[in-house]
Amino acid sequence: MNKTVNINLAGIFFHIDEDAYLKLQRYLDAIKRSFTDSQGRNEIIADIEARVAELFNERVQNEKQVVSTKEVDEVIAIMGQPEDYMVDEEIFEDEPRAQYKASSSGRKLFRDKDNAYIGGVSAGLAQYFGIDTLWIRLAWIVLFFGAGTGILLYILLWILMPVAESTADKLAMTGKPVNITNIEEKVKEGFGNVKDSIDDVAGRLPSGERVKSTSRSFFEALGNVILFFFKVVAKFIGIILIIVGATTLIALIIGLLSAGVADLFHFPGVDFADIFYSSTLPIWLISLLVLAVVGIPFFYIFILGLKILINNVKPLRKGVNIALLGIWLTSIIVLAVFAAKEVHEFSREASVTDKYELNIKANDTMVIRMVGNDEYSRGIYRDYDFDIIEDEQDDRIIYSSNVRLIFRSTKDSLGYVNVEKNARGGSYSEARDRAGKIDYGYRLSGNELLLNGFFTTPASNKLRDQEIQVIVYLPEGSVIYADGNTYSFHRNTSYYRDILDNGFEEHYLQVIDDDVICLDCPDEKRFKVDIKDEDTKFKLDDDGLEIKDDDVQVKIDSSGINIKTNDD
């Protein structure tokens, strides 16, 4: 059993095996001895340690993992040794000397502030693509004065591209392997740049270099101001993303899980989901699927907000991301199949019509009144809502007042009632069978027609846009009296050809050809003439005069005279 040692390498803590620690310590001590007289010795060693810590961090899967001799050997193989480095023989006394070769991870995109005129974007792009910076800057000039989007694109790249701060970043930008030799060269190059800055202050640099240095300082200051502004905006956006993500997740969890738990334990009054859909999937499972489909994206929105607001938030592990992606895609597929099946259940519409004769002739008077059910509803009015109730036998039934009332004239000697029961289903036969199971009633008492203002159907019939249309056909010359409670049931558009307009309830109306004449209305409301033939329509009532034929339409009302030809 080997001991472990806790070390702090470039500000990062590692648990390392004792043997591995001794090998690493001898390796780093040997490096320090090799750079005893080198310029920038401390900077070189700090960058080397930072690079070693970075390599260790790539190989450690979690904070509790112990760095072993294997990881140390891998890091030594990558870092190599400088040309003047004489490694202690005792490091490899128990194993043959390895042949070290540099490894390169390819170029990485950074802003090159050392060669920048403004923000280092052009110099960074040139380093990444391996071309002269001049060509990149000429391309920007074309974009600035040509397409007009160059300024915005430059600012976006300035914000999104990280600046090459460390020696490792600068080496990665040029595509060079980050090893001891290259780190040493880069640090010494940096000391040369410091010397140039001192020469600039002393006025010993050429005028062109001084212009470059001055412009760089100005634009660095301007860039810092712009970046500060965008950082503030970014923090604000991060706060918004956190609030939106957290609020949505909490609402989803409370809402969907509450519905799922209620269905799972069959709480009274909420276990009626089977009325709506025909799938075998339980509500609690559908709730979890919806939570996954909607919640996972908002979870990532919340994480994104945290990353924007807090710089050191660690990203989710690759395995977690893959698992969440799999759950999300699976949930989408299952819900898509479920939704497709439910939509199919509404794809066909059918109706069943029951015809009943009325002993109403010309010159007879009929009174029509809607009837409610005090056990199910207190009011008598039409709406599109529904209720799940239990009848006297404790059977669950669907109760709805979606009843449409229509009045029409007929040239037959007797009146009659058509009750159209409409429903939808996955097939025409299924829809027709569902429509036939709708229970609707009426009764004729003397000259009074009592129509139910509601209908019922078994809960097993499911809710599939069930509707009742009651069409009352009255012989021409008969008189109709509609009770005031019929008002909401026959609020129909012209599509339904209803001869009874709203507002004529509780008046005696004589039925004529596709119209009525009010017998007890005030004079200004009573007068009405409606003449139709194959070519011309002439209508005169309290709204005005309207004449239509194949060529012209004339309308005279309170707003004036309106003449329109059919060629317009």
Secondary structure as GFF3:
##gff-version 3
##sequence-region A 1 568
A	DSSP	beta_strand	4	9	.	.	.	ID=ss1
A	DSSP	beta_strand	12	17	.	.	.	ID=ss2
A	DSSP	alpha_helix	18	34	.	.	.	ID=ss3
A	DSSP	alpha_helix	41	59	.	.	.	ID=ss4
A	DSSP	beta_strand	66	67	.	.	.	ID=ss5
A	DSSP	alpha_helix	69	79	.	.	.	ID=ss6
A	DSSP	three_ten_helix	89	92	.	.	.	ID=ss7
A	DSSP	three_ten_helix	113	115	.	.	.	ID=ss8
A	DSSP	alpha_helix	121	129	.	.	.	ID=ss9
A	DSSP	alpha_helix	133	142	.	.	.	ID=ss10
A	DSSP	pi_helix	143	147	.	.	.	ID=ss11
A	DSSP	alpha_helix	150	160	.	.	.	ID=ss12
A	DSSP	alpha_helix	167	174	.	.	.	ID=ss13
A	DSSP	alpha_helix	180	202	.	.	.	ID=ss14
A	DSSP	alpha_helix	207	264	.	.	.	ID=ss15
A	DSSP	three_ten_helix	273	275	.	.	.	ID=ss16
A	DSSP	alpha_helix	283	309	.	.	.	ID=ss17
A	DSSP	alpha_helix	318	344	.	.	.	ID=ss18
A	DSSP	beta_strand	348	358	.	.	.	ID=ss19
A	DSSP	beta_strand	365	371	.	.	.	ID=ss20
A	DSSP	beta_strand	386	390	.	.	.	ID=ss21
A	DSSP	beta_strand	396	400	.	.	.	ID=ss22
A	DSSP	beta_strand	403	410	.	.	.	ID=ss23
A	DSSP	beta_strand	415	425	.	.	.	ID=ss24
A	DSSP	alpha_helix	428	436	.	.	.	ID=ss25
A	DSSP	beta_strand	442	445	.	.	.	ID=ss26
A	DSSP	beta_strand	448	452	.	.	.	ID=ss27
A	DSSP	beta_strand	455	458	.	.	.	ID=ss28
A	DSSP	three_ten_helix	459	461	.	.	.	ID=ss29
A	DSSP	beta_strand	467	475	.	.	.	ID=ss30
A	DSSP	beta_strand	479	482	.	.	.	ID=ss31
A	DSSP	three_ten_helix	484	490	.	.	.	ID=ss32
A	DSSP	three_ten_helix	494	496	.	.	.	ID=ss33
A	DSSP	beta_strand	508	512	.	.	.	ID=ss34
A	DSSP	beta_strand	515	518	.	.	.	ID=ss35
A	DSSP	alpha_helix	523	526	.	.	.	ID=ss36
A	DSSP	beta_strand	528	532	.	.	.	ID=ss37
A	DSSP	beta_strand	537	541	.	.	.	ID=ss38
A	DSSP	beta_strand	544	548	.	.	.	ID=ss39
A	DSSP	beta_strand	552	557	.	.	.	ID=ss40
A	DSSP	beta_strand	560	565	.	.	.	ID=ss41
###
